[in-house]
Amino acid sequence: MLITLKDQSSLELPPGSTAKDLADKLNLKGPHEALGASINGKTVDLSHPLSDGDNVVLWSFDDPEGKEIFWHTSAHVLAQAILRLWPDAQPTIGPPIDAGFYYDFANLNISDADFERIEKEMQAIVSANYVSQREMLSSKEEALRLFASNPYKCELINSFEEGSPLTAYRQGEFFDLCRGPHLFNLGKIKALKVMKTAGAYWRGDSNNEMLTRIYAITFPDRKLLKEHLHQLEEAKKRDHKILGPKLDLFSLKEEGPGMPFIHPKGLIVWNQLVAYIRECLSRHDYIEIKTPTMMTRELWETSGHWSNYRQNMFTSQIEDRDFAIKPMNCPGCMLYYRGQTHSYRELPLRVAEIGNVHRYEPSGSLSGLFRVRSFHQDDAHIFMKPTDIQQEILAVLALADEIYSTFGLKYRLELSTRPEKNTIGTDEEWDIATAGLKGALDEMGREYRINEGDGAFYGPKIDFHIRDAINRSWQCGTIQLDMALPEKFELEYTAPDGTRKRPVMIHRAIFGSIERFFGILIEHYVGKFPLWLSPSQIRILTVADRHEPYARQLAKRFKDAGFHVDVDSAQESVSKKVRNAQLAQYNYILTIGDQEMEHQTANLRTRDNVVHGEIQIDGFIQKIDIERQQRQPLSPYASQSTTEGA
């Protein structure tokens, strides 16, 4: 039989071959290789049989699908180890997550002191190299009988739709309800680490029992584990929840949970971000609107949010009418478009809004600027004809590339296509929309992944996953084609033949949440913002009181040139003042003594302690003005002269 591979090449295999046989023939036997397979778009175990004409992709640890299989299997290894050590514990659920996996247990109490025992038992299980055996269960009744001693598994089984396929996996003596897929055998796991333990409510409901959650991670290589642990240490140093308040950028208060207070220094960064995005909008021919924060229930019923999203909305009643604070900007923009008559000559119409939205998030999920209840989105809605799709997507991709590059952020792209069920729109509309997105990505020439069936119910989408300075991935920007809202709000434009047509619409955001993007930048730069973003650009230090008048004159010159500057004339040693300025992340530190005052100069060093000595003020202002205006990522003084101790 003939099998088609990812690169569209073909390979012949004997009838009855499995995905494992294909992996063996391709000599994909390394610990990180051939962890599972996609057969005709469906991810399965390597034990899955192949048929003539199948399209097969073999997932490696470099693929998100490969990592998911690797960590899903590893969660079973953790549960098996726990049951060996604490036989009375009851396993509940154990999914893979962004970095590793967790498993929740009832009737289990452990501490960090138990981690070494757990790791040792997990290693023994991995060393046994059990083969993962997938078993189909004939019915709910059989599943309930097999898991009768575990009420949590029984509750899950009873929640499944009647007729849904039920599967379980066996490795050695351990048997667990699971949809899979799993690794073919456990020997692929070469490094493991139990990370932490925490409490978690059963099924995330605070009315349910508190369980013990154990987080862990595994890798097919010890070096990868070492790199991961190093990255975690780096991440601690960059934690925006610590750096932000320390640098006086923002704070979080009990009086406004999940609603950040942006401080004066933080607002300088914020305003620069907003000014930059507005500059980009102007160059790319967007118009900008502002819509109300609170609107009536009828609007949210029309948009579908009242029935599908109400539990995440803040609502109120005024004069016997129901209102909701907007959780997103889209419906307000629909009202703006609908309020006017539009011709095909106006399209594409690009409408932006930097709107403040509110969403109810459980208090336990709030996290600094990353997960909040009040945030601003740099939204835009682009109304267009079907023939405009590809060029408009290309324009958004180019805009996003320009913006992310300005911050030194690399990114990868993912295209998510039509889900199997519960979508709106015709097959033809979906084909046109998906072809438009795919055509734009192909023309752009960047590599991208396709997530089959992972689009929204209203249209396909492109997501941007940016990578920061320590290679962590963040999902930020998105481009979504929407066939639902133009229909719900009966949006129209006049076609060349005089008939009324429905526009195609793109939602797009690049920062996503400005609060979240701000938090990412704090960690990306470790608080050391480039000059154009920095709230702490210049600090002038005096050696003695007699130097303060000249320092104040200099400060005025810098302020007149538009820079953020302050003077430190405290009665402390110069070395201590320098250290304070460096800890506060001032880009440039100017020291004034007798010689500098006499020569009308300053002595320059940077926050990274590169010392440049005496400089002329006019030349310095000209140089850093270019640095600021061009939004240069690095200082022109960054690597010059010598580095000395403060």
C-alpha positions as CSV (number, residue, x, y, z in Angstrom):
1,M,0.0,0.0,0.0
2,L,1.1,3.6,-0.7
3,I,1.4,6.2,2.1
4,T,1.8,9.9,1.5
5,L,4.2,11.7,3.9
6,K,4.3,15.3,5.2
7,D,6.5,16.5,2.4
8,Q,4.1,14.9,-0.1
9,S,6.5,12.1,-1.0
10,S,5.2,8.6,-1.1
11,L,6.3,5.4,0.6
12,E,5.2,1.8,0.0
13,L,4.5,-0.4,3.0
14,P,3.1,-4.0,3.3
15,P,-0.6,-4.3,3.9
16,G,-1.4,-4.4,7.7
17,S,1.4,-2.0,8.6
18,T,1.0,0.5,11.4
19,A,2.3,4.0,12.0
20,K,5.1,2.4,14.1
21,D,6.2,0.3,11.1
22,L,6.3,3.5,9.1
23,A,8.5,5.2,11.7
24,D,10.8,2.2,11.9
25,K,11.2,2.2,8.1
26,L,12.1,5.9,8.2
27,N,14.5,5.1,11.0
28,L,12.8,7.5,13.4
29,K,13.8,5.8,16.6
30,G,15.3,8.6,18.6
31,P,13.7,9.5,22.0
32,H,12.3,12.8,20.5
33,E,11.1,11.2,17.2
34,A,7.9,9.5,16.1
35,L,6.0,10.1,19.3
36,G,2.6,9.7,17.6
37,A,1.0,10.2,14.2
38,S,-1.6,12.2,12.3
39,I,-3.4,10.0,9.9
40,N,-5.6,12.0,7.5
41,G,-5.7,14.8,10.0
42,K,-6.5,12.8,13.1
43,T,-3.8,12.3,15.8
44,V,-3.4,8.7,16.9
45,D,-1.1,6.3,18.6
46,L,1.8,4.7,16.6
47,S,0.0,1.4,17.0
48,H,-2.8,2.6,14.7
49,P,-3.1,0.6,11.4
50,L,-2.5,2.3,8.1
51,S,-4.6,2.0,4.9
52,D,-3.7,2.5,1.3
53,G,-3.6,6.2,0.4
54,D,-3.4,7.5,3.9
55,N,-1.7,10.9,4.5
56,V,0.6,10.5,7.5
57,V,2.6,13.0,9.6
58,L,4.8,11.6,12.4
59,W,5.0,14.0,15.3
60,S,8.3,14.7,17.1
61,F,8.9,16.5,20.4
62,D,9.5,19.7,18.3
63,D,5.8,19.6,17.4
64,P,3.1,20.8,19.9
65,E,1.2,17.5,19.1
66,G,4.3,15.6,20.0
67,K,4.8,17.4,23.3
68,E,1.1,16.8,24.1
69,I,1.4,13.1,23.5
70,F,4.7,12.9,25.5
71,W,3.4,14.8,28.5
72,H,-0.1,13.1,28.4
73,T,1.7,9.7,28.7
74,S,4.0,11.1,31.4
75,A,1.0,12.1,33.5
76,H,0.1,8.4,33.6
77,V,3.6,7.6,34.8
78,L,3.1,10.1,37.6
79,A,-0.2,8.7,38.6
80,Q,1.2,5.1,38.5
81,A,4.1,6.2,40.8
82,I,1.7,7.9,43.2
83,L,-0.5,4.8,43.5
84,R,2.6,2.6,44.1
85,L,3.6,4.9,47.0
86,W,0.2,5.9,48.3
87,P,-2.2,3.1,47.3
88,D,-5.3,4.8,48.9
89,A,-4.9,7.9,46.7
90,Q,-7.6,8.3,44.0
91,P,-6.5,9.7,40.6
92,T,-8.9,12.1,38.9
93,I,-7.6,13.9,35.8
94,G,-4.1,14.6,34.5
95,P,-3.8,16.7,31.3
96,P,-0.8,18.0,29.5
97,I,-0.3,21.8,29.8
98,D,2.0,24.4,28.1
99,A,5.0,23.2,30.0
100,G,4.6,19.6,31.2
101,F,1.6,18.2,32.9
102,Y,-0.3,17.8,36.2
103,Y,-2.4,15.2,37.9
104,D,-5.1,15.8,40.5
105,F,-5.5,13.3,43.3
106,A,-8.1,12.8,46.1
107,N,-7.2,11.3,49.4
108,L,-3.5,12.4,49.1
109,N,-1.4,14.7,51.3
110,I,2.2,15.3,50.2
111,S,4.9,18.0,50.5
112,D,8.0,19.0,48.7
113,A,9.9,16.5,50.8
114,D,8.2,13.7,48.9
115,F,9.3,14.8,45.4
116,E,12.5,12.8,45.4
117,R,10.6,9.6,46.3
118,I,8.0,10.3,43.5
119,E,10.8,10.9,40.9
120,K,12.6,7.8,41.9
121,E,9.4,5.7,41.4
122,M,8.6,7.4,38.1
123,Q,12.1,6.6,36.9
124,A,11.6,2.9,37.9
125,I,8.4,2.8,35.8
126,V,10.1,4.5,32.8
127,S,13.1,2.1,33.1
128,A,10.6,-0.9,32.9
129,N,9.8,0.5,29.4
130,Y,6.2,-0.5,29.5
131,V,4.3,-0.6,26.2
132,S,1.2,1.6,26.3
133,Q,-1.9,-0.5,25.5
134,R,-5.0,1.2,24.3
135,E,-8.3,-0.6,25.1
136,M,-11.7,0.2,23.7
137,L,-14.5,0.0,26.3
138,S,-17.8,-1.5,25.0
139,S,-20.1,0.8,27.0
140,K,-20.6,3.2,29.8
141,E,-21.7,0.2,31.9
142,E,-18.4,-1.5,31.4
143,A,-16.5,1.7,32.1
144,L,-18.4,2.2,35.3
145,R,-17.8,-1.4,36.4
146,L,-14.0,-1.1,35.8
147,F,-13.7,2.2,37.7
148,A,-16.4,1.5,40.3
149,S,-13.9,2.2,43.2
150,N,-13.2,5.7,41.9
151,P,-16.2,8.1,42.2
152,Y,-14.4,10.8,40.3
153,K,-13.9,8.6,37.2
154,C,-17.5,7.5,37.5
155,E,-18.7,11.1,37.5
156,L,-16.6,11.7,34.3
157,I,-18.0,8.6,32.6
158,N,-21.5,9.6,33.4
159,S,-20.9,13.1,31.9
160,F,-20.0,11.7,28.5
161,E,-22.6,11.7,25.8
162,E,-24.4,8.4,25.2
163,G,-22.6,6.5,22.4
164,S,-19.3,8.4,22.8
165,P,-16.3,6.1,22.3
166,L,-14.7,5.2,25.7
167,T,-11.1,4.2,25.8
168,A,-8.5,3.4,28.5
169,Y,-4.8,2.9,28.6
170,R,-2.8,0.2,30.4
171,Q,1.0,0.4,31.3
172,G,2.1,-2.4,33.5
173,E,-0.3,-2.7,36.5
174,F,-1.7,0.9,35.9
175,F,-5.0,1.2,34.1
176,D,-6.6,4.6,33.5
177,L,-9.5,6.1,31.6
178,C,-8.1,8.2,28.8
179,R,-8.8,9.3,25.2
180,G,-5.1,9.3,24.3
181,P,-3.0,9.1,22.2
182,H,0.0,7.9,24.1
183,L,3.7,7.1,23.4
184,F,4.2,3.6,22.1
185,N,6.5,2.8,25.0
186,L,7.8,4.7,28.1
187,G,11.5,4.4,27.2
188,K,11.3,7.6,25.2
189,I,11.2,9.5,28.6
190,K,14.8,10.3,29.4
191,A,14.5,13.1,32.0
192,L,11.8,14.0,34.6
193,K,11.2,16.4,37.4
194,V,8.4,17.0,39.9
195,M,8.0,20.7,40.0
196,K,5.4,21.7,42.6
197,T,2.2,20.7,44.4
198,A,-0.9,22.8,44.9
199,G,-4.6,22.6,45.9
200,A,-7.2,22.4,43.1
201,Y,-11.0,22.0,43.3
202,W,-12.5,19.0,41.5
203,R,-13.5,20.1,38.0
204,G,-12.5,23.7,38.9
205,D,-15.6,24.3,41.0
206,S,-15.1,25.9,44.4
207,N,-18.2,24.0,45.7
208,N,-16.4,20.7,45.1
209,E,-13.7,18.9,47.1
210,M,-10.2,20.3,47.2
211,L,-7.7,17.9,45.6
212,T,-3.9,17.6,45.6
213,R,-2.5,18.7,42.3
214,I,1.1,17.6,41.4
215,Y,2.9,19.5,38.5
216,A,5.8,17.7,36.7
217,I,7.7,17.8,33.4
218,T,9.5,15.3,31.3
219,F,11.8,15.4,28.3
220,P,13.4,13.0,25.8
221,D,16.8,14.5,26.6
222,R,18.5,15.5,29.9
223,K,19.9,18.6,28.3
224,L,16.4,19.8,27.6
225,L,15.4,19.5,31.2
226,K,18.5,21.4,32.2
227,E,17.7,24.2,29.8
228,H,14.1,24.2,31.0
229,L,15.2,24.6,34.7
230,H,17.6,27.4,33.7
231,Q,14.8,29.2,31.8
232,L,12.6,29.0,34.9
233,E,15.4,30.6,36.9
234,E,15.7,33.4,34.3
235,A,11.9,33.8,34.4
236,K,12.0,34.4,38.1
237,K,14.4,37.3,37.6
238,R,12.1,38.7,35.0
239,D,8.8,38.3,36.9
240,H,6.8,41.4,36.0
241,K,4.7,41.1,39.2
242,I,8.0,41.8,41.1
243,L,9.7,44.1,38.6
244,G,6.7,46.2,37.9
245,P,6.1,47.5,41.4
246,K,9.8,47.6,42.1
247,L,10.3,50.0,39.1
248,D,7.1,51.9,40.1
249,L,5.3,51.0,36.9
250,F,2.0,49.5,38.2
251,S,0.4,48.0,41.3
252,L,-2.5,45.7,42.1
253,K,-4.8,46.5,45.0
254,E,-7.5,44.6,46.8
255,E,-10.0,47.4,46.2
256,G,-9.8,46.7,42.4
257,P,-9.0,43.0,42.0
258,G,-7.8,42.2,38.5
259,M,-7.9,45.9,37.6
260,P,-4.3,47.3,37.5
261,F,-3.3,50.7,38.7
262,I,-0.8,52.1,36.2
263,H,1.6,54.5,37.9
264,P,3.1,57.7,36.3
265,K,6.2,55.8,35.1
266,G,4.1,53.0,33.8
267,L,1.9,55.4,32.0
268,I,4.9,56.8,30.1
269,V,5.5,53.3,28.7
270,W,1.7,52.9,28.1
271,N,1.4,56.2,26.2
272,Q,4.4,55.3,24.0
273,L,2.8,52.0,23.1
274,V,-0.5,53.6,22.2
275,A,1.2,56.5,20.3
276,Y,3.2,53.9,18.3
277,I,0.2,51.8,17.4
278,R,-1.7,54.9,16.4
279,E,1.2,56.0,14.2
280,C,1.0,52.6,12.5
281,L,-2.8,52.8,12.1
282,S,-2.4,56.2,10.4
283,R,0.2,54.9,8.0
284,H,-2.0,51.9,7.1
285,D,-5.2,54.0,6.5
286,Y,-7.2,53.1,9.5
287,I,-9.9,55.3,11.1
288,E,-10.3,55.2,14.8
289,I,-13.5,55.2,16.9
290,K,-14.5,55.1,20.5
291,T,-17.6,53.2,21.6
292,P,-19.5,53.2,25.0
293,T,-18.2,51.1,27.8
294,M,-21.7,50.0,28.9
295,M,-24.5,49.1,26.5
296,T,-28.0,47.5,26.7
297,R,-28.9,43.8,27.0
298,E,-30.5,44.0,23.5
299,L,-27.2,44.6,21.9
300,W,-25.5,41.7,23.6
301,E,-28.5,39.5,22.7
302,T,-28.0,40.4,19.0
303,S,-24.3,39.7,19.2
304,G,-24.9,36.4,21.0
305,H,-22.9,37.3,24.1
306,W,-25.9,37.4,26.4
307,S,-26.7,33.8,25.9
308,N,-23.1,32.5,25.3
309,Y,-20.9,34.7,27.4
310,R,-23.0,36.3,30.1
311,Q,-21.2,34.4,33.0
312,N,-18.0,36.4,32.0
313,M,-19.7,39.8,31.8
314,F,-20.3,42.5,34.4
315,T,-24.0,43.4,34.3
316,S,-26.1,46.1,35.9
317,Q,-29.7,47.3,35.9
318,I,-30.5,51.0,35.3
319,E,-34.1,52.4,35.1
320,D,-35.4,48.8,34.8
321,R,-33.2,48.0,31.8
322,D,-30.4,45.4,31.8
323,F,-26.9,46.7,30.8
324,A,-23.5,45.0,30.4
325,I,-20.0,46.4,30.5
326,K,-18.5,45.4,27.2
327,P,-16.3,42.3,27.3
328,M,-15.1,43.1,23.7
329,N,-15.3,46.0,21.3
330,C,-16.8,44.2,18.3
331,P,-20.6,44.9,18.8
332,G,-20.0,48.6,19.2
333,C,-18.1,48.7,15.9
334,M,-21.0,46.9,14.3
335,L,-23.4,49.6,15.4
336,Y,-21.0,52.2,14.0
337,Y,-20.9,50.6,10.6
338,R,-24.6,50.0,10.5
339,G,-25.3,53.6,11.3
340,Q,-24.2,54.7,7.8
341,T,-24.8,53.7,4.2
342,H,-21.7,52.2,2.5
343,S,-20.6,51.7,-1.1
344,Y,-18.2,49.1,-2.5
345,R,-16.0,52.1,-3.3
346,E,-15.4,52.7,0.5
347,L,-14.2,49.1,1.0
348,P,-12.0,47.9,2.5
349,L,-13.0,50.1,5.5
350,R,-10.5,49.7,8.4
351,V,-12.0,50.7,11.7
352,A,-9.8,50.6,14.9
353,E,-10.6,51.0,18.5
354,I,-8.4,50.9,21.6
355,G,-11.2,50.0,23.9
356,N,-11.3,49.3,27.6
357,V,-13.1,45.9,28.1
358,H,-14.0,44.0,31.3
359,R,-14.4,40.3,31.7
360,Y,-15.2,38.4,34.9
361,E,-12.2,36.1,35.7
362,P,-12.3,33.9,38.8
363,S,-10.0,35.5,41.5
364,G,-7.8,32.4,41.6
365,S,-6.9,32.8,37.9
366,L,-5.8,36.4,38.1
367,S,-2.1,36.9,37.5
368,G,-0.4,40.3,37.4
369,L,-0.9,42.0,34.1
370,F,-1.2,38.6,32.3
371,R,-4.7,37.7,33.5
372,V,-6.9,40.7,34.5
373,R,-10.5,41.7,34.6
374,S,-10.1,45.2,33.1
375,F,-7.9,45.6,30.0
376,H,-7.5,47.5,26.7
377,Q,-7.5,45.8,23.3
378,D,-6.0,47.3,20.2
379,D,-8.9,46.0,18.1
380,A,-9.7,46.7,14.5
381,H,-12.5,45.5,12.3
382,I,-11.9,45.5,8.5
383,F,-15.0,45.4,6.3
384,M,-14.4,44.3,2.8
385,K,-15.5,42.5,-0.3
386,P,-14.6,38.7,-0.6
387,T,-12.1,39.6,-3.3
388,D,-10.2,41.8,-0.8
389,I,-9.5,39.0,1.7
390,Q,-6.0,38.0,0.7
391,Q,-4.6,41.5,0.2
392,E,-6.1,42.7,3.5
393,I,-4.7,39.7,5.4
394,L,-1.3,40.4,3.8
395,A,-1.5,44.0,5.0
396,V,-2.3,42.9,8.6
397,L,0.6,40.3,8.5
398,A,3.0,43.1,7.3
399,L,1.8,45.4,10.0
400,A,2.2,42.8,12.8
401,D,5.7,41.9,11.5
402,E,6.7,45.6,11.6
403,I,5.4,46.0,15.2
404,Y,6.8,42.8,16.7
405,S,10.2,43.5,15.0
406,T,10.3,46.9,16.7
407,F,10.3,45.2,20.1
408,G,12.8,42.5,19.0
409,L,10.1,39.8,19.3
410,K,10.2,36.8,17.0
411,Y,7.0,34.9,16.3
412,R,5.4,31.9,14.6
413,L,2.1,31.7,12.9
414,E,-0.8,29.2,13.2
415,L,-3.8,28.9,10.8
416,S,-6.9,27.3,12.4
417,T,-9.5,25.9,10.0
418,R,-13.2,25.1,10.2
419,P,-14.4,23.0,13.2
420,E,-16.2,19.8,12.4
421,K,-19.5,20.8,14.1
422,N,-21.6,23.8,15.0
423,T,-20.2,26.4,12.5
424,I,-22.1,29.0,10.6
425,G,-21.8,29.9,6.9
426,T,-21.8,27.9,3.8
427,D,-19.1,25.5,2.5
428,E,-18.3,28.0,-0.2
429,E,-17.9,30.9,2.3
430,W,-15.6,28.8,4.4
431,D,-13.6,27.7,1.4
432,I,-13.2,31.3,0.2
433,A,-12.3,32.5,3.7
434,T,-9.7,29.8,4.4
435,A,-8.2,30.1,0.9
436,G,-7.8,33.8,1.5
437,L,-5.9,33.3,4.8
438,K,-3.8,30.5,3.4
439,G,-3.0,32.4,0.2
440,A,-1.8,35.4,2.2
441,L,0.4,33.2,4.4
442,D,1.8,31.4,1.4
443,E,2.5,34.7,-0.4
444,M,4.2,36.1,2.7
445,G,6.6,33.2,2.6
446,R,6.8,32.6,6.3
447,E,6.5,29.1,7.7
448,Y,3.2,28.4,9.5
449,R,1.3,25.5,11.1
450,I,-2.2,24.4,10.3
451,N,-4.5,23.5,13.2
452,E,-7.2,21.5,11.5
453,G,-10.6,22.1,12.9
454,D,-9.4,24.6,15.6
455,G,-11.0,27.8,14.1
456,A,-13.8,29.7,15.6
457,F,-17.4,28.7,14.9
458,Y,-17.7,31.9,12.8
459,G,-14.6,31.7,10.7
460,P,-11.0,30.6,10.3
461,K,-8.2,32.5,12.0
462,I,-4.4,33.2,12.2
463,D,-2.7,33.4,15.6
464,F,0.6,35.0,16.4
465,H,2.8,33.2,19.0
466,I,5.6,35.6,19.9
467,R,8.9,34.5,21.6
468,D,10.6,36.7,24.1
469,A,14.2,37.1,25.0
470,I,14.4,33.7,26.9
471,N,12.4,31.9,24.2
472,R,9.1,31.7,26.0
473,S,6.0,31.6,23.8
474,W,3.0,34.0,24.2
475,Q,-0.1,34.0,22.1
476,C,-0.8,37.7,21.4
477,G,-2.0,38.8,18.0
478,T,-4.9,37.3,16.1
479,I,-6.5,37.7,12.7
480,Q,-10.1,36.2,12.5
481,L,-12.4,36.1,9.6
482,D,-16.0,36.6,10.9
483,M,-19.1,35.6,9.0
484,A,-21.4,35.8,12.0
485,L,-21.5,39.4,13.2
486,P,-22.1,40.9,9.8
487,E,-25.0,38.6,9.5
488,K,-26.4,39.1,13.0
489,F,-26.2,42.9,12.6
490,E,-27.4,42.8,9.0
491,L,-24.5,44.8,7.7
492,E,-24.5,45.7,4.0
493,Y,-22.8,47.7,1.3
494,T,-24.0,48.7,-2.2
495,A,-22.3,46.6,-5.0
496,P,-21.5,48.0,-8.4
497,D,-24.7,46.6,-9.8
498,G,-26.8,48.4,-7.2
499,T,-27.6,45.3,-5.2
500,R,-27.1,45.1,-1.4
501,K,-24.3,42.7,-0.3
502,R,-23.0,41.5,3.0
503,P,-19.4,42.5,3.8
504,V,-16.8,40.1,4.9
505,M,-15.2,41.2,8.1
506,I,-11.8,40.7,9.8
507,H,-11.2,41.1,13.5
508,R,-7.6,41.8,14.2
509,A,-5.5,42.7,17.3
510,I,-1.7,42.8,17.4
511,F,-0.8,43.8,21.0
512,G,-4.0,41.8,22.0
513,S,-4.4,43.1,25.6
514,I,-2.2,46.2,26.1
515,E,-1.9,45.3,29.8
516,R,-0.7,41.8,29.0
517,F,1.7,43.1,26.3
518,F,3.1,45.6,28.8
519,G,3.7,42.7,31.2
520,I,5.4,40.7,28.5
521,L,7.7,43.6,27.6
522,I,8.7,44.1,31.3
523,E,9.9,40.5,31.3
524,H,11.3,40.6,27.8
525,Y,13.5,43.6,28.6
526,V,13.9,42.7,32.3
527,G,12.8,46.2,33.0
528,K,15.5,47.7,30.8
529,F,13.4,49.5,28.3
530,P,14.9,50.9,25.1
531,L,15.2,54.7,25.3
532,W,12.0,55.4,23.3
533,L,9.9,53.4,25.7
534,S,11.8,54.1,28.9
535,P,10.2,56.1,31.7
536,S,13.6,56.6,33.3
537,Q,15.8,57.9,30.5
538,I,18.3,60.2,32.2
539,R,19.4,60.8,35.8
540,I,21.9,63.6,36.6
541,L,24.0,63.0,39.8
542,T,25.8,65.8,41.7
543,V,29.1,65.3,43.5
544,A,28.5,68.2,45.9
545,D,25.9,70.8,46.7
546,R,27.7,73.4,44.6
547,H,27.0,71.4,41.5
548,E,23.3,71.4,41.8
549,P,22.5,74.6,39.9
550,Y,24.4,73.4,36.9
551,A,22.7,70.0,37.1
552,R,19.3,71.8,37.2
553,Q,20.2,73.8,34.1
554,L,21.2,70.5,32.3
555,A,17.9,68.9,33.4
556,K,16.0,71.8,31.8
557,R,17.8,71.3,28.5
558,F,16.9,67.6,28.4
559,K,13.3,68.3,29.3
560,D,13.1,71.0,26.6
561,A,14.3,68.3,24.2
562,G,11.5,66.0,25.3
563,F,13.4,63.6,27.6
564,H,12.4,62.2,31.0
565,V,15.1,63.4,33.4
566,D,15.6,63.9,37.1
567,V,18.4,65.1,39.4
568,D,19.8,63.2,42.4
569,S,21.4,65.7,44.7
570,A,21.1,63.6,47.9
571,Q,23.8,63.7,50.5
572,E,25.2,60.3,49.5
573,S,28.3,59.0,47.8
574,V,28.5,59.1,44.0
575,S,29.0,55.4,43.9
576,K,25.8,54.8,45.8
577,K,23.9,57.3,43.6
578,V,25.2,55.5,40.5
579,R,24.0,52.1,41.9
580,N,20.6,53.5,42.7
581,A,20.2,54.9,39.2
582,Q,21.3,51.5,37.7
583,L,18.8,49.6,39.9
584,A,16.1,52.0,38.8
585,Q,17.1,51.2,35.1
586,Y,17.9,54.7,34.0
587,N,19.3,54.5,30.4
588,Y,21.9,57.2,30.9
589,I,23.6,58.4,34.1
590,L,25.3,61.8,34.0
591,T,27.7,62.8,36.9
592,I,28.5,66.5,37.5
593,G,31.6,67.6,39.4
594,D,33.9,70.6,39.3
595,Q,35.5,69.7,36.0
596,E,32.2,69.1,34.3
597,M,30.8,72.3,35.6
598,E,33.8,74.3,34.5
599,H,33.8,72.7,31.0
600,Q,29.9,72.7,30.7
601,T,30.0,69.0,30.0
602,A,28.9,65.8,31.9
603,N,30.5,62.5,32.7
604,L,28.4,59.6,31.1
605,R,27.8,56.0,32.0
606,T,25.0,53.7,31.1
607,R,22.8,51.5,33.3
608,D,24.9,48.5,32.3
609,N,27.9,50.4,33.8
610,V,29.7,51.2,30.5
611,V,31.7,54.3,31.3
612,H,32.2,56.9,28.6
613,G,33.8,59.7,30.6
614,E,33.4,63.4,29.7
615,I,30.9,64.2,26.9
616,Q,29.7,67.4,25.1
617,I,26.0,68.0,25.9
618,D,24.9,69.1,22.4
619,G,26.4,66.0,20.7
620,F,24.9,63.7,23.3
621,I,21.4,65.2,22.9
622,Q,21.6,64.8,19.1
623,K,22.7,61.2,19.3
624,I,20.1,60.1,21.8
625,D,17.4,62.0,20.0
626,I,18.1,59.9,16.9
627,E,18.0,56.8,19.1
628,R,14.6,57.8,20.4
629,Q,13.1,58.9,17.1
630,Q,14.2,55.8,15.3
631,R,13.1,53.5,18.2
632,Q,16.5,51.9,18.2
633,P,16.5,48.7,20.3
634,L,20.0,49.2,21.5
635,S,21.8,52.3,22.8
636,P,24.6,53.7,20.5
637,Y,26.6,53.9,23.8
638,A,25.9,50.3,24.8
639,S,29.3,48.7,24.0
640,Q,31.7,51.7,23.8
641,S,34.5,52.6,26.2
642,T,35.3,50.5,29.3
643,T,33.3,48.9,32.0
644,E,34.2,49.9,35.6
645,G,32.7,49.1,39.0
646,A,30.3,51.6,40.5
